[in-house]
Amino acid sequence: MKVSLLTIGTEIITGEILNTNVQWLSDRLESLGLEIVHHLTVPDQWDHMLKALDYISTSDVLVLTGGLGPTRDDLTRDVVAKWAGKDLEFSDSSWQSLVEKLATRGRTPKGSHKRQCFFPVGCHILPNSVGTANGFELKTSKHQLIVLPGPPKELKPMWTDHVEPRLPKGTLTPWVKWQIYRLPESEVAERFELVLSEFRDLEGVEIGYRASPPVIHVKMRKNLIPDGFEDRIQKEFSANWKASE
Amino acid sequence: MKVSLLTIGTEIITGEILNTNVQWLSDRLESLGLEIVHHLTVPDQWDHMLKALDYISTSDVLVLTGGLGPTRDDLTRDVVAKWAGKDLEFSDSSWQSLVEKLATRGRTPKGSHKRQCFFPVGCHILPNSVGTANGFELKTSKHQLIVLPGPPKELKPMWTDHVEPRLPKGTLTPWVKWQIYRLPESEVAERFELVLSEFRDLEGVEIGYRASPPVIHVKMRKNLIPDGFEDRIQKEFSANWKASE
């Protein structure tokens, strides 16, 4: 079960703001055992958005964030509907809750807010308790699309409350992580793989190394780790083992 | 002149670390007037990396970061050579400087360091004054590929010192930015575009809005702004104008 994250927004592409959403979402998806294969950001431009959807369509779950606002640079709902071959229809219930939400702030809705109440036919609306743009889930024959607004304080509660319960069960096992101190990455890798080769053929084994001196981070998926390997690694690197957190 | 950024690394895809490089690089590229159209991250996997290069190949300049280390999950140099149809050749000068660099740290090179001294035939090597992995620039008939290591403290000086002087001249004009206070985004957009329509047809005009309450950020490319428009906007929003920084 593969997942791709598509972030839509010129403000991210131009470096104006840092894309913290993808890290947060990836961390949540990882904890659900889902495999993330793309983080992609494109500007608020129709053609780039359509091509981005084509590119990530090798994944099963497509998570889109951004571009659901009331302004003319917000194209996400239109692009998604076009790409999925769906019409947009007005949601009376979204409109009612938007009118009520604005009323509590002493505001009346404007014409541009109506845009935020159109959704692809057949989708499931994901309520936004903070902002004015609801999200939606759209299932096609091949994909589950999750479409959410970009502001983190809106996206995060929507994700936790409304998206996670709708996601498929992931099958990836968690990472087992090691931290080795005061050794160069090349030496850690060499000794690590020498130990692993005592247990199994190295072909096809995915090991991740990340150097953040004086620490080298090493990780492997739990299901790929042979019995006894962890103890052996701890002995091998005992002089460079992390004593405590 | 379009630019795409491709970040390679399972540690980013899984949410383990935050991708700050793309924001920093985008900010630099923007200041050079270059148009960025993709930020893409894929895991350290051969097929995903090859397909990513195909996808971003609509751009002229492809900037790749990550995956140049000495360990078995570092595939970038091999994938780039394969994609560009080039062989890899050993760089004696890179090897010499690596040996000297390690010597100053009291270390001797290991076999895995040799991997870091192979480069696609015909490329220009970009020296790394901080770490052990040099980068490279590879020109093909259609693309300028810039390949750099992932750690920010290595990447940033390499970019500033060695990459920027090799980049084409950008033609995009800078953004003009406004900050409007204490008004909802929908109202700012409506009034902003009403004023703009006094000056020109709105068709095809790119305006970016970003709500960060209590501020709405609005921006337009300088060359698209009609004479007199900025003064008119300042009058329109004078009550909500930013008084000082």
Interface residues (C-beta under 8 A of the other chain):
Chain A: T7 T10 E11 I12 I13 T14 G15 E16 I17 L18 N19 T20 V22 Q23 W24 L25 S26 D27 R28 L29 E30 I36 V37 H38 H39 L40 T41 V42 P43 D44 H48 A52 Y55 G69 P70 T71 R72 D73 R107 K110 G111 S112 H113 P151 W175 P184 E185 S186 E187 A189 E190 E193 L202 E206 I207 G208 Y209 R210 A211 H217
Chain B: T7 T10 E11 I12 I13 T14 G15 E16 I17 L18 N19 T20 V22 Q23 W24 L25 S26 D27 R28 L29 E30 I36 V37 H38 H39 L40 T41 V42 P43 D44 H48 Y55 G69 P70 T71 R72 D73 R107 K110 G111 S112 H113 P151 W175 P184 E185 S186 E187 A189 E190 E193 L202 E206 I207 G208 Y209 R210 A211 H217
